[in-house]
């Protein structure tokens, strides 16, 4: 809103020229979302308590029984802060901003459906796995249709560290993009098992992709760093920054010991959005690097389930996802969280190296 009303005045008043800069508005969007989250967070959590929106704790995770009843669906706090910040600082005429937010809201709606069902049913039973996957695929398909029909976009696949290898996979890019978004959405959801465990690495990934997106939308940087240039995409940097701020604000209350959990409405929306951002800036495969922690957590579940069925009841890990394995080995929850954050920061730095090592 500030951009749309004040930036045109820059020709007469130099003071308003600052609103033309994506970097300035991104920083302002981050701070705004952070402050809004912290200010409305206590009342939001109190409201969740009033409507009895408490988290069910599985009996197998005995260490977590003390967390029973902690409010969930904190992802709504992230969405509210994000929306408020974007309304103030984003270019509201940008199709890329609206598409990014609709992806976030779409996956969030699927998560809300699942969270709300868990509250109404016995023993944490949400919607069926098929219904959840179908909803995610539907949102991802709509997002891919919008991307693929954009004449400024292409179906080439960017290969990290190889500047001359960029195969065009044509219509197969649509199912590939759907797979990326759905897989990322579920990977973040599986990681969201300890206080602050999922939101920390997600913030790191968002910072990395905000840099990639800014470069992708800047002609000089894109040409210098040999990355695809897509006009208008740079505005999504404001979206990324606002989501980082909203995530930090949520972490204020989600840090150990958590006052609120993000729920599926938060984890599915953040994961799906990370997948979309990777596709948007043509760094599809880099997502597996910057989101390496989410990949490992997901693989631990796949391996555990597959090995259990193959051997007739044997396990590789004491419990999956991987963070529960370390918990059952006696590692304190806070130590697991901090170490996983450190790993995610290192992976984020490796992902950023792709910009130069080409």
QUIBEL-V824642 format. One record per residue. N is the residue number from 1. SS is DSSP state (alpha for helix, beta for strand, coil for the rest). Layout:
BEGIN
n=N ss=SS
n=N ss=SS
END
This chain:
BEGIN
n=1 ss=coil
n=2 ss=alpha
n=3 ss=alpha
n=4 ss=alpha
n=5 ss=alpha
n=6 ss=alpha
n=7 ss=alpha
n=8 ss=alpha
n=9 ss=alpha
n=10 ss=alpha
n=11 ss=alpha
n=12 ss=coil
n=13 ss=coil
n=14 ss=alpha
n=15 ss=alpha
n=16 ss=alpha
n=17 ss=alpha
n=18 ss=alpha
n=19 ss=alpha
n=20 ss=alpha
n=21 ss=coil
n=22 ss=alpha
n=23 ss=alpha
n=24 ss=alpha
n=25 ss=alpha
n=26 ss=alpha
n=27 ss=alpha
n=28 ss=alpha
n=29 ss=alpha
n=30 ss=alpha
n=31 ss=alpha
n=32 ss=alpha
n=33 ss=alpha
n=34 ss=alpha
n=35 ss=alpha
n=36 ss=alpha
n=37 ss=alpha
n=38 ss=alpha
n=39 ss=alpha
n=40 ss=alpha
n=41 ss=alpha
n=42 ss=alpha
n=43 ss=alpha
n=44 ss=alpha
n=45 ss=alpha
n=46 ss=alpha
n=47 ss=alpha
n=48 ss=alpha
n=49 ss=alpha
n=50 ss=alpha
n=51 ss=coil
n=52 ss=coil
n=53 ss=coil
n=54 ss=beta
n=55 ss=coil
n=56 ss=coil
n=57 ss=coil
n=58 ss=coil
n=59 ss=coil
n=60 ss=coil
n=61 ss=coil
n=62 ss=alpha
n=63 ss=alpha
n=64 ss=alpha
n=65 ss=alpha
n=66 ss=alpha
n=67 ss=alpha
n=68 ss=coil
n=69 ss=coil
n=70 ss=coil
n=71 ss=beta
n=72 ss=coil
n=73 ss=coil
n=74 ss=coil
n=75 ss=alpha
n=76 ss=alpha
n=77 ss=alpha
n=78 ss=alpha
n=79 ss=alpha
n=80 ss=alpha
n=81 ss=alpha
n=82 ss=alpha
n=83 ss=alpha
n=84 ss=alpha
n=85 ss=alpha
n=86 ss=alpha
n=87 ss=alpha
n=88 ss=alpha
n=89 ss=alpha
n=90 ss=coil
n=91 ss=coil
n=92 ss=coil
n=93 ss=coil
n=94 ss=coil
n=95 ss=alpha
n=96 ss=alpha
n=97 ss=alpha
n=98 ss=alpha
n=99 ss=alpha
n=100 ss=alpha
n=101 ss=alpha
n=102 ss=alpha
n=103 ss=alpha
n=104 ss=alpha
n=105 ss=alpha
n=106 ss=alpha
n=107 ss=alpha
n=108 ss=alpha
n=109 ss=alpha
n=110 ss=alpha
n=111 ss=alpha
n=112 ss=alpha
n=113 ss=alpha
n=114 ss=alpha
n=115 ss=alpha
n=116 ss=alpha
n=117 ss=alpha
n=118 ss=alpha
n=119 ss=alpha
n=120 ss=alpha
n=121 ss=coil
n=122 ss=coil
n=123 ss=coil
n=124 ss=coil
n=125 ss=coil
n=126 ss=coil
n=127 ss=coil
n=128 ss=coil
n=129 ss=alpha
n=130 ss=alpha
n=131 ss=alpha
n=132 ss=alpha
n=133 ss=alpha
n=134 ss=alpha
n=135 ss=alpha
n=136 ss=alpha
n=137 ss=alpha
n=138 ss=alpha
n=139 ss=alpha
n=140 ss=alpha
n=141 ss=alpha
n=142 ss=alpha
n=143 ss=alpha
n=144 ss=alpha
n=145 ss=alpha
n=146 ss=alpha
n=147 ss=alpha
n=148 ss=alpha
n=149 ss=coil
n=150 ss=coil
n=151 ss=coil
n=152 ss=coil
n=153 ss=coil
n=154 ss=coil
n=155 ss=coil
n=156 ss=beta
n=157 ss=coil
n=158 ss=coil
n=159 ss=coil
n=160 ss=coil
n=161 ss=coil
n=162 ss=coil
n=163 ss=coil
n=164 ss=coil
n=165 ss=coil
n=166 ss=coil
n=167 ss=coil
n=168 ss=beta
n=169 ss=coil
n=170 ss=coil
n=171 ss=coil
n=172 ss=alpha
n=173 ss=alpha
n=174 ss=alpha
n=175 ss=alpha
n=176 ss=alpha
n=177 ss=alpha
n=178 ss=alpha
n=179 ss=alpha
n=180 ss=alpha
n=181 ss=alpha
n=182 ss=alpha
n=183 ss=alpha
n=184 ss=alpha
n=185 ss=alpha
n=186 ss=alpha
n=187 ss=alpha
n=188 ss=alpha
n=189 ss=alpha
n=190 ss=alpha
n=191 ss=alpha
n=192 ss=coil
n=193 ss=coil
n=194 ss=coil
n=195 ss=coil
n=196 ss=coil
n=197 ss=alpha
n=198 ss=alpha
n=199 ss=alpha
n=200 ss=alpha
n=201 ss=alpha
n=202 ss=alpha
n=203 ss=alpha
n=204 ss=alpha
n=205 ss=alpha
n=206 ss=alpha
n=207 ss=alpha
n=208 ss=alpha
n=209 ss=alpha
n=210 ss=alpha
n=211 ss=alpha
n=212 ss=alpha
n=213 ss=alpha
n=214 ss=alpha
n=215 ss=alpha
n=216 ss=alpha
n=217 ss=coil
n=218 ss=coil
n=219 ss=alpha
n=220 ss=alpha
n=221 ss=alpha
n=222 ss=alpha
n=223 ss=alpha
n=224 ss=alpha
n=225 ss=alpha
n=226 ss=coil
n=227 ss=coil
n=228 ss=coil
n=229 ss=coil
n=230 ss=coil
n=231 ss=coil
n=232 ss=coil
n=233 ss=alpha
n=234 ss=alpha
n=235 ss=alpha
n=236 ss=alpha
n=237 ss=alpha
n=238 ss=alpha
n=239 ss=alpha
n=240 ss=alpha
n=241 ss=alpha
n=242 ss=alpha
n=243 ss=alpha
n=244 ss=alpha
n=245 ss=alpha
n=246 ss=alpha
n=247 ss=alpha
n=248 ss=alpha
n=249 ss=alpha
n=250 ss=alpha
n=251 ss=alpha
n=252 ss=alpha
n=253 ss=alpha
n=254 ss=alpha
n=255 ss=coil
n=256 ss=coil
n=257 ss=coil
n=258 ss=coil
n=259 ss=coil
n=260 ss=beta
n=261 ss=coil
n=262 ss=coil
n=263 ss=alpha
n=264 ss=alpha
n=265 ss=alpha
n=266 ss=alpha
n=267 ss=alpha
n=268 ss=alpha
n=269 ss=alpha
n=270 ss=alpha
n=271 ss=alpha
n=272 ss=alpha
n=273 ss=alpha
n=274 ss=alpha
n=275 ss=alpha
n=276 ss=alpha
n=277 ss=alpha
n=278 ss=alpha
n=279 ss=alpha
n=280 ss=alpha
n=281 ss=coil
n=282 ss=coil
n=283 ss=coil
n=284 ss=coil
n=285 ss=coil
n=286 ss=coil
n=287 ss=alpha
n=288 ss=alpha
n=289 ss=alpha
n=290 ss=alpha
n=291 ss=coil
n=292 ss=alpha
n=293 ss=alpha
n=294 ss=alpha
n=295 ss=alpha
n=296 ss=alpha
n=297 ss=alpha
n=298 ss=alpha
n=299 ss=alpha
n=300 ss=alpha
n=301 ss=alpha
n=302 ss=alpha
n=303 ss=alpha
n=304 ss=alpha
n=305 ss=alpha
n=306 ss=alpha
n=307 ss=alpha
n=308 ss=alpha
n=309 ss=alpha
n=310 ss=alpha
n=311 ss=alpha
n=312 ss=coil
n=313 ss=coil
n=314 ss=coil
n=315 ss=coil
n=316 ss=coil
n=317 ss=coil
n=318 ss=coil
n=319 ss=coil
n=320 ss=coil
n=321 ss=coil
n=322 ss=alpha
n=323 ss=alpha
n=324 ss=alpha
n=325 ss=alpha
n=326 ss=alpha
n=327 ss=alpha
n=328 ss=alpha
n=329 ss=coil
n=330 ss=coil
n=331 ss=coil
n=332 ss=coil
n=333 ss=alpha
n=334 ss=alpha
n=335 ss=alpha
n=336 ss=alpha
n=337 ss=alpha
n=338 ss=alpha
n=339 ss=alpha
n=340 ss=alpha
n=341 ss=alpha
n=342 ss=alpha
n=343 ss=alpha
n=344 ss=alpha
n=345 ss=alpha
n=346 ss=alpha
n=347 ss=alpha
n=348 ss=alpha
n=349 ss=alpha
n=350 ss=alpha
n=351 ss=alpha
n=352 ss=alpha
n=353 ss=alpha
n=354 ss=alpha
n=355 ss=alpha
n=356 ss=coil
n=357 ss=coil
n=358 ss=coil
END
